[in-house]
Amino acid sequence: MLSIKRNYVTVLSNSPSRLRSRGKSPIGLDHFIQRQRALALWKDIVRSTISIADRDMRQEMLRFARAEFEKHRHVTDLGHIRYLISVDW
């Protein structure tokens, strides 16, 4: 019987990943999940404003929502992010 043995080699690169080269670090699973929830909330808000008949009111609602998202853009604390997502709109 002939046995075949394969050797696998992982080549380590000294150069940083594209993400790290831009000064960013990978996010964890919890941050990823909260990011997805925030994006889903944004999409729900945009979809909800479509039903507003008055064009000026619709644009004002979108401006307000965008300003709120931008105001809290750099929040990194998971508890605070969860709170912001759960606050009634």
C-alpha positions in Angstrom: 0.0 0.0 0.0 1.3 3.4 -0.9 0.8 6.2 1.5 0.7 9.8 0.3 1.8 12.5 2.7 1.2 16.1 1.9 2.9 19.0 3.7 1.0 22.2 3.9 2.9 25.4 4.5 1.5 28.7 5.7 3.6 31.6 4.5 3.6 34.5 7.0 3.7 37.9 5.5 5.5 40.7 7.2 3.3 43.3 5.6 0.2 44.3 7.5 -3.3 43.6 6.3 -5.1 46.2 4.2 -7.3 46.9 7.2 -4.4 47.5 9.6 -2.4 49.5 7.0 -5.3 52.0 7.0 -5.0 52.3 10.8 -8.1 50.2 11.6 -8.4 47.0 13.5 -10.9 44.2 12.8 -14.2 44.4 14.7 -15.5 41.6 16.9 -18.6 39.6 16.4 -20.6 41.8 18.8 -19.7 45.0 17.1 -20.5 43.4 13.7 -23.9 42.3 14.9 -24.7 45.8 16.3 -23.5 47.4 13.1 -25.9 45.2 11.1 -28.7 46.2 13.5 -27.9 49.9 13.0 -27.9 49.5 9.2 -31.2 47.6 9.4 -32.6 50.5 11.5 -31.4 53.0 9.0 -33.1 51.1 6.2 -36.4 50.9 8.2 -36.3 54.6 8.7 -35.7 55.4 5.0 -38.5 53.0 4.0 -40.9 54.5 6.6 -40.3 58.0 5.3 -41.5 57.0 1.8 -45.0 56.9 3.1 -44.9 60.6 4.2 -46.9 62.5 1.5 -45.5 66.0 2.2 -42.1 66.2 0.4 -40.6 68.8 2.8 -41.6 66.8 5.8 -40.1 63.7 4.4 -36.8 65.4 3.6 -36.8 66.9 7.1 -37.3 63.5 8.7 -34.4 62.1 6.7 -32.2 65.0 7.6 -33.0 64.6 11.3 -32.4 60.8 11.2 -29.1 61.2 9.3 -28.0 63.9 11.8 -28.7 61.6 14.7 -26.7 58.7 13.1 -23.8 61.1 12.3 -23.8 62.5 15.8 -23.3 59.0 17.2 -21.1 57.7 14.4 -18.0 57.3 16.6 -19.6 55.6 19.6 -17.7 52.3 20.3 -19.2 51.2 23.6 -21.4 48.2 22.9 -23.8 49.1 25.7 -24.3 52.6 24.4 -24.7 51.3 20.8 -27.4 48.9 22.0 -29.1 51.7 23.9 -29.1 54.0 20.8 -30.6 51.3 18.6 -33.3 50.4 21.2 -34.5 53.9 21.8 -37.9 54.4 20.3 -37.9 56.4 17.0 
